[in-house]
Amino acid sequence: MRPRLPGRAGASSTEPPGDVPAASARTPGFTSIPTASATSSPAPGPDRGPRLQKGVRALAIASAQLLLIAAGLVVVGWVLGQLWPVLLPVILGLLFATVLWPPTRLLRQVGTPPALAAIVVLLAFLAVIVGLFSWIVPQVADQAGELADAATAGLEDLQGWVTGPPLNLGEDQIGQAVDQVINTIQGNAQNIAGYALTGATAVGGLLLNLVLALVLVFFFLKDGPRWLPWLAAQTGPKVAPHVAALSYKTWSTLSEFIRQQALVGFIDAFFIGLGLWILGVPLVLPLAVLTFFGAFIPIIGAFVAGFFAVIVALVSNGWQTALIVLVIVLVVQQVEGNVLQPILQGRGLNLHAAVVILAVTLGGSLYGILGTFLGVPVAALIAVVYRYLRDELDGRTPEVADDGTRVQVTGDETGATVVRERVTSPGHRDAPEDDGGDPAADDGPPRPAG
C-alpha cells in the first residue's frame, strides 16, 4: 500500500499538500529528501519564547531602575558639590565636636552652664593648638639654617660623586643640565605663579573654613543635645526611633574614627620620634607632630610623614642614619597596619583595607587634601546607613539598642523631648524612661526642642 503524504482531510493520496510541490522527474518527493544530521542540543520548548520575553522585560526594568538611581546619585552629587562651601565647615565642626564633647559633657554634669562649658573647652582647645605651634615654629626656624647648610654640602658631595668614576660626568654636562632646569622653570614662570596663587587661595579658603568650623563647634557643644529632639519632632512616631538610632550610630562612628586615628597617630609619633631622638636627627618634635596629624589621613599620611623623616635624616646625618630611620618607619607602620589597625577597625569602623584605600583615593581626587582626610569617615557613615537598612529589611530591629531600649519622641505643642522606652519583645513595650544620661542627649531633665 502506498503511503499517503500529510495533507487536508479527505484529500486524495495523489494530490500534493498545499505547500509541498508535486513530485516530478526533476523534483523528488518529500520522503526522498535526506534530513539534516541529528544534534545533541535539545529542541526548543514551547515556553522558551515567553520566558525570554519575561527575562528581557525584567532586565529592561532593572536597567531603568539602575539608570534612575544613577541619575539620582548624579543629581545628589551635583547638589552637594554646589553646597560644598557650606557643608565643609559643618563636617569639620562635627569632627571637632566629637573630640571636645567629652570634656564639655563633664563640665555640664558638674553644673556648668552649657554656653560657659562650651566656650571654656573651645578656648582650651585653641590654647593647646596655638601653644603647640608656638613651640614647634622656633625649633624649625633655629634648625632650618643647619639643614640648609647640610643640604648644600650634600649637593656638593653629589656633584663630586657624579664627576668622578664610574660616571665621570664633566662639569660642562652638569652645568648644561642645571641651565636646562633653570630655563624650564623660567619658561613656566607664569604657570608656577598661577599655581602659587591657587595654593594661596586654597590656604586662605581653608583658614576661613576653619574659623567657621570653630564657630559652629561652639553652637554644637552648647545646643547639640537639642538637635535630636528637634529632628525627631519633624517626623512621625514610627520614623522617630530610626532617626534617633541612625543619629546615635553616626555620632558613635565619627567619635570612634577620631579616637582610633588619634591613638594610631600617637603610637606612630611616639615610636618614630623616639627613634629620631636616639639617632640624633634634628626636628624631632615637628616630625613627630607631622606623623601624628598624618595618621588622620590613612595610608597616605603615614607614607608622607615617613618620607619627610627619611629626607631630614639623609640631609642631616647621612645615608646610614636615613636607612635606619627608614627601617624604623617601616617597622612601626607594619605593626600599626597589621596589628593595631585590624583590631581598631574590627571594633570601630569595620571597614576593609581595600575600602579605606578606595575612599582615600576617591576623596583626594575629588576634593584634594581635605578629601583624603574626609574620605574614610564618609565611607564609614555610608557603611553605617547601609548596614542599618540591611538589618531593617531583614527584620533585625536595628533601632533597638543593645540594652533593649529604643528612642521615642514625646511632648505636646509647647515642645518635644526624647525618651527611651524598653522593648522586651517586638510587640511589647514598657513604660518610657528619660534619656538624660545619653551622650547625645542633654545632661539633665530633657529640654523641649526649640
C-alpha positions in Angstrom: 0.0 0.0 0.0 1.4 3.4 -0.9 2.0 5.9 2.0 -0.1 9.0 2.0 1.5 12.4 2.4 0.1 14.5 5.1 -2.5 17.0 3.9 -6.1 18.1 4.3 -8.6 15.5 5.5 -10.2 13.8 2.6 -7.6 14.8 0.1 -6.6 12.2 -2.4 -3.4 10.4 -1.9 -2.3 11.6 -5.4 -2.8 15.3 -4.5 0.2 17.0 -3.1 -0.2 19.1 0.1 -0.8 22.8 -0.2 2.9 23.9 0.3 4.7 20.8 -1.0 5.2 20.7 -4.7 4.2 17.7 -6.6 6.9 15.1 -7.3 8.2 15.0 -10.8 11.1 13.7 -12.7 13.1 16.8 -11.7 11.5 17.4 -8.2 11.7 14.4 -6.0 9.1 13.7 -3.4 9.3 14.9 0.3 10.1 11.5 1.6 13.0 11.2 -0.7 14.8 14.4 0.6 17.5 13.5 3.1 17.2 15.1 6.6 20.0 17.0 8.4 22.2 15.3 10.9 21.0 15.0 14.5 22.4 17.3 17.2 22.8 17.0 20.9 21.1 20.4 21.7 17.6 20.0 22.9 14.7 21.1 20.7 13.2 24.5 21.7 10.3 24.1 24.1 7.0 25.9 23.7 7.8 28.1 26.8 11.2 29.4 25.6 9.7 32.4 23.8 7.5 33.7 26.7 10.3 33.1 29.2 12.7 35.0 27.0 10.3 37.9 26.8 9.8 37.8 30.5 13.6 37.9 31.1 14.1 40.7 28.7 11.3 42.6 30.4 12.8 42.1 33.8 16.3 43.2 32.5 14.8 46.3 31.0 13.0 47.2 34.2 16.2 46.6 36.3 18.2 48.7 33.8 15.7 51.5 34.0 15.8 51.4 37.8 19.7 51.4 37.8 19.6 54.4 35.4 17.2 56.3 37.6 19.3 55.5 40.7 22.5 56.6 38.8 20.7 59.8 37.7 19.6 60.5 41.3 23.2 60.0 42.6 24.5 62.4 40.0 21.9 65.0 41.0 22.7 64.5 44.7 26.4 64.7 43.9 25.9 67.9 42.0 23.8 69.5 44.7 26.4 68.5 47.3 29.1 70.0 45.1 27.2 73.3 44.9 26.7 73.2 48.7 30.3 72.1 49.5 31.4 75.6 50.8 28.6 75.3 53.4 29.0 71.6 54.1 32.7 71.7 54.7 32.6 73.8 57.8 29.7 71.8 59.1 31.6 68.5 58.6 34.8 69.9 60.2 32.8 71.3 63.1 31.2 67.9 63.7 34.6 66.2 63.8 36.0 68.8 66.2 32.8 68.4 68.3 33.4 64.7 68.7 36.7 65.5 70.3 35.5 68.3 72.5 32.2 66.8 73.6 33.5 64.5 76.4 35.1 67.4 78.4 32.1 69.6 77.7 29.8 66.9 79.0 31.9 66.6 82.1 31.7 70.3 82.8 27.9 70.3 82.3 27.5 67.3 84.6 29.1 69.3 87.5 26.6 72.2 86.9 28.4 74.5 84.5 26.0 76.3 82.2 26.1 74.9 78.6 27.4 78.1 77.0 30.2 78.6 79.6 31.2 74.9 79.3 31.4 75.1 75.5 33.4 78.4 75.5 35.8 77.1 78.1 36.5 73.8 76.3 36.8 75.6 72.9 39.3 78.2 74.3 41.3 75.4 76.0 41.5 73.6 72.7 42.7 76.7 70.8 45.2 77.4 73.5 46.7 73.9 73.1 46.9 74.2 69.3 48.4 77.7 69.5 50.9 76.6 72.2 51.9 73.5 70.2 52.7 75.5 67.1 54.4 78.3 69.1 56.7 75.6 70.5 57.3 74.0 67.1 57.9 77.1 64.9 61.0 78.3 66.8 62.6 74.9 66.6 62.1 74.8 62.8 63.4 78.3 62.4 66.5 77.6 64.5 67.4 74.3 62.7 66.4 75.4 59.2 69.8 77.0 58.6 71.6 73.9 59.7 69.5 71.8 57.4 70.1 74.2 54.5 73.9 74.1 55.1 73.7 70.3 55.3 71.7 70.1 52.1 74.2 72.4 50.3 77.1 70.2 51.5 75.2 67.1 50.3 74.7 68.6 46.9 78.4 69.4 46.6 79.2 65.8 47.6 76.7 64.6 45.0 78.4 66.8 42.4 81.8 65.4 43.3 80.5 61.9 43.1 78.9 62.2 39.6 82.0 63.9 38.2 84.2 61.1 39.4 84.3 57.4 38.4 82.3 55.5 37.4 80.0 58.2 35.9 82.8 60.7 35.0 80.4 63.4 34.0 82.1 66.7 33.2 81.3 69.9 34.8 80.0 71.2 31.5 77.4 68.5 31.3 76.3 69.2 34.8 76.2 72.9 34.1 74.1 72.3 30.9 71.6 70.1 32.9 71.3 72.8 35.6 70.8 75.5 32.9 68.2 73.4 31.3 66.3 73.1 34.6 66.6 76.8 35.1 65.3 77.6 31.6 62.4 75.2 32.1 61.5 77.0 35.4 61.8 80.4 33.8 59.7 79.3 30.8 56.9 78.1 33.1 57.2 81.0 35.5 53.7 82.2 34.7 52.2 78.8 35.3 54.2 78.4 38.5 52.9 81.8 39.7 49.4 80.7 38.9 49.8 77.5 40.9 51.2 79.6 43.8 48.3 81.9 43.7 45.9 79.0 43.5 47.6 77.4 46.5 47.5 80.7 48.5 43.8 81.0 47.7 43.2 77.4 48.8 45.1 78.1 52.1 43.0 81.2 52.6 39.8 79.3 52.0 40.9 76.6 54.4 41.6 79.1 57.1 38.2 80.7 56.6 36.5 77.2 56.8 38.4 76.5 60.0 37.2 79.7 61.5 33.6 78.9 60.5 34.0 75.4 61.8 35.2 76.6 65.2 32.2 79.0 65.4 29.9 76.0 64.6 31.7 73.9 67.2 30.6 76.3 69.9 27.0 76.0 68.9 27.3 72.2 68.5 28.7 71.9 72.0 26.1 74.3 73.5 23.0 73.3 71.7 23.9 69.9 70.2 21.7 67.9 72.7 18.6 69.8 71.4 19.3 68.6 67.8 17.9 65.1 68.2 14.6 66.1 69.8 14.1 68.8 67.1 14.9 66.3 64.3 12.7 63.6 65.7 9.9 66.0 66.2 9.9 66.7 62.4 9.0 63.0 61.8 6.2 60.7 62.9 6.2 58.3 65.8 7.2 55.4 63.5 10.1 57.2 62.0 11.5 58.8 65.1 13.2 55.7 66.5 15.0 55.1 63.2 16.1 58.8 63.1 17.4 58.6 66.6 19.1 55.3 66.1 20.9 56.5 63.0 21.9 59.7 64.7 23.4 57.8 67.6 25.2 55.3 65.3 26.7 58.0 63.0 27.8 60.1 66.0 29.4 57.0 67.6 31.1 56.2 64.3 32.6 59.7 64.0 33.8 59.6 67.6 35.3 56.1 67.1 37.1 57.3 63.9 38.7 60.3 65.7 39.7 58.2 68.8 41.1 55.4 66.5 43.2 57.7 64.4 44.4 59.7 67.4 45.6 56.5 69.1 47.3 55.3 65.9 48.9 58.7 65.3 50.1 58.9 68.9 51.7 55.5 68.7 53.4 56.3 65.4 54.6 59.7 66.5 55.9 58.3 69.8 58.0 55.4 68.4 59.2 57.2 65.3 60.0 60.3 67.3 61.9 58.2 69.9 63.9 56.6 67.1 64.8 60.0 65.6 65.8 61.3 69.0 68.1 58.4 69.7 69.7 58.8 66.3 70.2 62.5 66.8 68.1 63.6 63.9 67.0 67.3 64.1 63.4 68.5 64.1 62.3 65.6 66.2 59.2 67.3 67.6 58.0 68.8 64.3 58.4 65.4 62.6 56.5 63.7 65.4 53.7 66.2 65.2 53.6 65.7 61.4 53.4 62.0 61.9 50.6 62.4 64.5 48.4 64.5 62.1 49.4 62.4 59.2 47.6 59.4 60.8 44.3 61.2 60.2 44.8 60.6 56.5 45.0 56.7 56.4 47.9 55.1 54.4 48.9 58.3 52.5 49.5 60.4 55.6 51.8 57.8 57.2 53.8 57.5 53.9 54.3 61.3 53.6 55.3 61.7 57.2 57.8 58.8 56.9 59.2 60.3 53.7 59.9 63.6 55.4 61.6 61.9 58.3 63.9 59.9 56.0 64.8 63.0 53.9 65.7 65.0 57.0 67.8 62.2 58.3 69.5 61.9 54.9 70.3 65.6 54.7 71.4 66.0 58.3 73.0 62.7 59.3 73.9 60.8 56.1 72.6 57.8 54.3 73.4 55.3 57.1 71.1 57.1 59.5 68.5 57.6 56.8 68.5 53.9 56.2 68.0 53.2 59.9 65.1 55.7 60.0 63.5 54.1 57.0 63.7 50.7 58.8 62.1 52.2 61.9 59.3 53.9 59.9 58.6 50.7 58.1 58.6 48.5 61.2 56.3 50.9 63.1 53.9 51.2 60.2 53.8 47.5 59.6 53.0 46.8 63.3 50.3 49.5 63.1 48.8 48.3 59.8 48.9 44.6 60.6 48.2 44.5 64.3 46.7 47.7 65.6 44.6 48.8 62.7 42.7 45.5 62.2 41.8 45.4 65.9 40.6 49.0 65.9 38.7 48.7 62.6 37.1 45.5 63.7 35.9 47.1 66.9 35.0 50.5 65.4 34.7 51.3 61.7 34.6 47.8 60.4 36.0 48.8 57.0 38.1 46.6 54.8 41.6 47.9 53.9 40.6 48.0 50.2 37.6 50.2 51.1 39.9 52.5 53.0 42.3 52.8 50.1 39.5 53.5 47.6 37.9 56.1 49.9 41.1 57.9 50.4 41.9 57.8 46.6 38.4 59.0 45.6 38.3 61.7 48.3 41.7 63.0 47.2 40.8 63.0 43.5 37.6 65.0 44.2 38.5 67.4 47.0 42.3 67.2 47.4 43.9 67.0 50.9 40.6 67.5 52.7 39.1 64.8 50.6 41.7 62.4 51.7 41.0 63.3 55.3 37.2 63.1 55.0 37.1 60.0 52.7 37.3 57.4 55.4 34.7 58.9 57.8 32.3 59.5 55.0 32.8 55.9 53.8 32.2 54.7 57.4 29.0 56.7 57.6 27.7 55.3 54.3 28.5 51.8 55.7 26.5 52.6 58.8 23.5 53.6 56.8 23.8 50.6 54.5 24.1 48.1 57.5 21.1 49.8 59.2 18.9 49.5 56.1 20.1 45.9 55.6 19.2 44.9 59.1 15.8 46.7 58.9 15.0 44.8 55.7 15.9 41.5 57.4 13.7 42.3 60.4 16.5 42.6 63.0 15.1 45.8 64.6 18.3 47.9 64.4 16.6 50.8 66.1 16.7 48.8 69.4 19.9 49.4 71.3 22.0 46.7 73.0 20.4 47.4 76.3 16.9 46.6 74.9 15.7 50.2 74.7 14.8 52.4 71.8 14.3 56.2 71.5 10.9 57.7 71.0 9.8 61.4 70.8 7.2 62.7 73.2 5.8 66.1 74.1 3.0 68.5 73.2 2.5 71.7 71.3 4.9 73.5 73.7 7.9 71.3 72.7 9.2 67.9 72.2 11.7 65.7 74.0 13.3 62.4 73.6 12.8 59.4 75.9 14.0 55.8 75.9 11.4 53.0 76.1 12.3 49.5 77.0 11.4 46.9 74.4 11.2 43.4 75.8 9.7 41.8 72.7 8.8 43.0 69.1 5.2 43.7 70.0 5.6 44.8 73.6 6.9 48.0 75.2 7.3 49.1 78.8 6.9 52.5 80.3 9.3 55.1 78.8 12.3 56.4 80.8 14.1 59.7 80.4 17.2 59.8 78.1 19.0 62.3 80.3 22.2 60.2 80.6 22.8 59.5 76.9 25.9 61.2 75.5 23.9 62.7 72.7 21.1 63.9 75.0 21.1 66.7 77.5 22.7 66.3 80.8 19.7 66.8 83.0 16.0 66.9 82.5 15.2 66.6 78.8 14.5 70.0 77.3 11.9 70.8 74.8 13.0 71.3 71.3 13.3 75.0 70.4 
